[in-house]
């Protein structure tokens, strides 16, 4: 009886693994997450902890039901990363049941029903966000103004428990706010031109630093960008998808703003608003749901950028990154089918490689 031993080949020299990759991605998210925790206080801490804990618990439950061992999969960090990214796409003061329901959509439906890690055709965190946004639009679009953890008006520990688990805002009477993209879309529906509504939004520097209403991971554009550059420097991701996403958004926004500045926001505003950097660096670059080839990644990124701009501009939702990623996830097999890497020993046209002096 032969025994198969699962080992890497002697030609494999790269010090890489799923756990190492997930750990580096999580490290890249730490600065922005810590800033967001400080910006939105204890309710955001509770929301983040519930989301990650729910994803890990559901991962363990699914593995147990499937009869699979817990140790290699549960400790690779994939469930933690899914919960982390899902939390960054949620309102920072979301009630407890929102992250728990989102975790079910992400881990159970989007991941394990397809066979687990590496088998899912769609990004689990974005499936969770979109399912929540369609199912529960009111709590998913209830934003709050920043309440820094160290500020005098920030809710304390016990007040935050009531906010997260009881839905009570206590003495905080004026906490609701609109995201930048949502505010622009609302004002346009009232006939207010973009140039006028932009004057009531934070300036570009505030948007870069990140002190505004929005999802948990939409505020700190500068820190998200720093994390993305860290991943590029460590070669966890390549530049093709992020540059294609951001470049397409920048071009489309700049072009149409030049055509009609009263109707269309500029390219720089699109780059700094919503989940552009988070989607470009951390979500669209998912190994499982994105194309294999560099050319395919460029096509994929252009598609995400174009769809995000279309949804933000013409659709009913102010933010379109999650929808765009899922739509392009569905097209990834088609992209891989038509844009294939060159086979070893053959030219790009598929003909055998000829060598000078070969008489065959």
C-alpha positions in Angstrom: 0.0 0.0 0.0 1.4 3.3 -1.1 1.4 6.3 1.2 1.1 9.8 -0.1 3.1 12.4 1.8 2.0 16.0 1.4 5.2 18.0 1.0 6.4 20.8 -1.2 8.7 19.8 -4.1 12.4 20.3 -3.8 12.2 23.1 -6.3 9.9 25.2 -4.0 12.0 27.8 -2.2 9.6 30.6 -1.3 8.8 31.0 2.3 5.1 31.4 1.9 2.0 29.9 3.2 -1.7 30.8 3.7 -1.0 31.6 7.3 1.9 33.9 6.5 -0.1 35.7 3.8 -3.1 36.2 6.0 -0.9 37.5 8.8 0.7 40.1 6.6 -2.6 41.3 5.3 -3.9 41.6 8.9 -0.8 43.5 9.9 -1.4 45.9 7.0 -4.9 46.6 8.3 -3.9 47.2 11.9 -3.0 51.0 11.6 -6.3 51.9 9.9 -8.3 49.7 12.3 -6.7 51.3 15.4 -7.5 54.7 14.0 -11.1 53.8 13.3 -11.5 52.3 16.8 -10.2 55.6 18.3 -12.5 57.6 15.9 -15.7 55.8 16.7 -15.2 54.6 20.3 -16.5 51.6 22.2 -19.5 50.8 20.0 -17.1 50.3 17.1 -14.9 48.0 19.3 -17.9 45.9 20.1 -19.0 45.7 16.5 -15.6 44.7 15.3 -15.1 42.1 18.0 -18.6 40.5 17.4 -17.9 40.3 13.6 -14.5 38.6 13.9 -15.6 36.3 16.7 -18.7 35.3 14.8 -16.8 34.5 11.6 -14.3 32.3 13.6 -17.0 30.5 15.5 -19.0 29.8 12.3 -15.8 28.6 10.6 -15.3 26.1 13.4 -18.9 25.0 13.3 -18.8 24.4 9.5 -15.5 22.4 9.7 -17.0 20.3 12.5 -20.2 19.6 10.6 -18.2 18.7 7.5 -16.0 16.3 9.5 -12.8 18.3 8.8 -10.0 18.9 11.3 -10.0 22.4 12.9 -6.3 23.0 13.4 -4.9 23.7 9.9 -7.9 25.7 8.7 -9.0 27.5 11.8 -5.5 28.7 12.5 -4.6 30.0 9.0 -6.2 33.4 9.6 -8.6 33.3 6.7 -11.7 33.4 8.9 -10.2 36.3 10.9 -9.5 38.2 7.7 -13.0 37.7 6.4 -14.5 39.0 9.6 -12.0 41.9 9.7 -12.8 43.0 6.2 -16.6 42.5 6.8 -16.3 44.7 9.9 -14.6 47.4 8.0 -17.5 47.5 5.5 -20.1 47.9 8.3 -21.4 51.0 10.0 -19.3 51.5 13.1 -22.3 51.6 15.5 -24.1 48.7 13.9 -26.3 46.7 16.3 -25.0 43.3 17.4 -27.2 41.3 15.0 -25.9 43.0 11.9 -22.3 41.6 12.2 -23.7 38.2 13.2 -26.0 38.0 10.2 -23.3 39.2 7.9 -20.9 36.5 9.3 -23.5 33.8 8.4 -23.7 35.2 4.8 -19.9 35.4 4.5 -18.7 32.2 6.1 -21.6 29.8 5.7 -23.2 30.8 2.4 -20.3 32.4 0.5 -17.5 30.2 1.7 -18.3 26.7 3.1 -21.3 25.9 0.9 -18.9 26.1 -2.0 -16.3 23.9 -0.3 -14.3 26.2 1.9 -11.1 28.2 1.4 -10.0 28.3 -2.2 -13.3 27.1 -3.6 -15.5 30.2 -3.2 -16.2 32.0 -6.5 -17.2 35.2 -4.7 -15.4 37.3 -2.0 -17.0 36.2 1.3 -16.8 39.6 3.0 -18.4 41.4 0.1 -21.1 38.8 -0.1 -21.8 39.5 3.6 -21.9 43.2 3.0 -24.1 43.1 -0.1 -26.6 40.6 1.5 -26.9 42.9 4.5 -27.3 46.0 2.4 -30.1 44.5 0.4 -31.8 42.8 3.4 -31.4 45.5 6.0 -30.9 48.9 4.2 -31.8 51.1 7.1 -29.3 49.9 9.7 -26.7 49.4 6.9 -26.9 53.1 5.9 -27.1 54.6 9.4 -23.9 56.5 9.8 -22.7 58.4 12.8 -20.4 61.4 13.2 -17.0 60.5 14.7 -16.9 60.3 18.5 -13.2 59.8 19.4 -12.6 57.4 22.2 -10.8 60.0 24.3 -13.3 62.8 23.7 -15.5 64.1 26.4 -18.7 63.4 24.5 -17.8 59.8 23.5 -20.0 57.1 24.9 -18.5 55.1 27.8 -18.2 51.4 28.1 -21.7 50.7 29.5 -23.4 53.3 27.3 -21.8 51.6 24.4 -23.2 48.2 25.5 -26.6 49.8 25.3 -25.9 51.2 21.9 -24.7 47.9 20.5 -27.0 45.4 22.3 -30.0 47.6 23.2 -30.2 50.1 20.3 -30.3 53.1 22.7 -28.2 56.2 22.0 -28.7 57.6 25.5 -27.7 61.2 25.8 -26.2 61.4 22.3 -29.0 63.2 20.5 -27.3 64.3 17.3 -25.2 61.4 16.1 -26.6 60.7 12.6 -24.7 61.8 9.6 -24.4 61.1 5.9 -21.3 59.7 4.1 -19.8 62.0 1.5 -21.0 59.9 -1.4 -24.5 59.6 0.1 -24.7 63.3 0.7 -23.8 64.2 -2.9 -26.3 61.7 -4.2 -29.1 63.0 -2.0 -28.3 66.6 -2.9 -28.3 65.8 -6.6 -31.8 64.2 -6.2 -32.9 67.6 -4.8 -31.5 69.5 -7.7 -28.5 70.8 -5.9 -25.4 70.9 -8.2 -22.2 69.1 -7.1 -20.2 72.2 -6.9 -22.6 73.6 -4.3 -23.0 70.5 -2.2 -19.2 69.9 -2.1 -18.8 73.1 -0.1 -20.6 71.4 2.8 -18.3 68.4 2.9 -14.9 68.1 4.6 -12.0 69.3 2.4 -9.7 66.9 0.7 -7.2 66.9 3.5 -9.8 65.8 6.0 -10.8 63.1 3.6 -7.2 61.9 3.4 -6.7 61.8 7.1 -10.2 60.4 7.7 -12.4 62.3 10.2 -15.8 61.8 8.6 -18.9 59.6 8.7 -18.9 56.3 6.8 -18.3 52.7 7.2 -15.7 51.5 9.7 -13.0 51.2 7.1 -13.9 54.1 4.8 -12.6 56.9 6.9 -8.8 56.5 7.0 -7.9 56.7 3.3 -4.2 57.5 4.1 -3.7 54.5 6.5 -5.5 52.1 4.1 -3.2 53.3 1.3 -0.2 52.8 3.6 -1.3 49.3 4.3 -1.8 48.6 0.6 1.7 49.9 -0.2 3.0 47.6 2.6 1.4 44.6 0.8 3.0 45.7 -2.5 6.4 46.1 -0.9 6.1 42.6 0.6 4.9 41.2 -2.7 1.7 39.8 -1.2 -0.2 41.6 -4.0 0.8 43.0 -7.4 0.2 46.5 -8.6 -2.0 45.5 -11.6 -5.4 45.3 -10.0 -5.2 48.3 -7.5 -3.8 50.6 -10.2 -6.4 49.5 -12.7 -9.2 50.1 -10.2 -8.0 53.5 -9.0 -6.9 54.6 -12.4 -10.2 53.9 -14.0 -12.1 55.7 -11.2 -9.8 58.7 -11.5 -10.1 58.8 -15.3 -13.9 58.4 -15.3 -14.4 60.9 -12.6 -12.1 63.5 -14.1 -13.5 63.1 -17.6 -17.1 63.4 -16.7 -16.5 66.2 -14.2 -14.8 68.2 -17.0 -17.9 67.6 -19.2 -20.5 68.5 -16.6 -19.1 69.7 -13.2 -22.6 70.3 -11.9 -23.6 66.7 -12.3 -20.5 64.6 -11.8 -17.9 64.6 -9.0 -14.2 64.7 -9.8 -11.8 61.8 -10.0 -9.9 62.8 -6.8 -13.1 62.8 -4.9 -13.9 59.3 -6.1 -10.5 58.1 -5.0 -10.8 59.5 -1.5 -14.4 58.6 -0.9 -16.1 55.4 0.1 -14.1 52.1 0.1 -11.9 52.9 -2.9 -8.5 52.1 -1.3 -9.9 49.3 0.8 -11.5 47.7 -2.2 -8.5 48.2 -4.5 -5.8 46.9 -2.2 -7.5 44.4 0.1 -10.7 43.1 -1.5 -10.2 43.1 -5.3 -6.8 41.4 -4.9 -8.2 38.3 -3.3 -6.2 35.4 -4.8 -9.2 33.0 -5.1 -11.7 35.3 -6.8 -9.4 37.3 -9.1 -7.7 36.4 -12.4 -4.4 34.5 -12.5 -2.6 36.5 -15.2 -1.3 40.1 -14.9 -3.2 41.0 -18.1 -6.3 39.5 -16.7 -5.9 41.4 -13.5 -5.7 44.7 -15.4 -9.0 43.8 -17.2 -10.5 42.8 -13.9 -9.4 46.0 -12.2 -10.7 48.2 -15.0 -14.0 46.4 -14.8 -14.3 47.0 -11.0 -13.3 50.7 -11.4 -15.8 51.2 -14.2 -18.7 49.5 -12.4 -18.0 51.3 -9.2 -18.2 54.6 -11.0 -21.4 53.6 -12.8 -23.1 52.5 -9.6 -22.0 55.5 -7.6 -23.1 57.8 -10.4 -26.3 56.4 -11.7 -27.6 53.6 -9.4 -29.6 53.9 -6.2 -26.6 53.0 -3.9 -24.0 55.7 -3.2 -21.2 53.2 -2.8 -20.7 50.6 -5.5 -17.4 48.9 -4.6 -18.9 45.7 -3.1 -21.3 45.2 -6.0 -18.6 45.8 -8.6 -16.2 43.3 -7.0 -18.9 40.6 -6.9 -19.9 41.2 -10.5 -16.3 41.0 -11.6 -15.8 37.9 -9.5 -18.5 36.3 -11.6 -16.5 37.2 -14.7 -13.1 35.9 -13.4 -13.5 32.4 -15.0 -14.3 34.1 -18.3 -11.3 36.3 -18.1 -9.0 33.4 -17.2 -10.4 31.4 -20.1 -9.6 34.1 -22.7 -6.4 35.5 -21.1 -4.2 32.5 -20.4 -0.5 32.4 -19.4 1.9 31.2 -22.1 2.6 27.4 -21.9 6.2 26.6 -21.1 8.0 25.8 -24.3 5.5 27.5 -26.6 5.0 30.9 -28.1 2.1 33.1 -27.3 0.3 31.8 -30.4 0.5 28.3 -29.2 3.1 27.1 -31.7 6.1 25.0 -30.5 9.1 27.1 -29.6 11.8 26.8 -32.4 15.4 26.7 -31.5 18.2 27.9 -33.9 20.0 24.9 -35.4 17.1 22.5 -34.6 16.8 20.2 -37.7 13.5 18.6 -36.6 
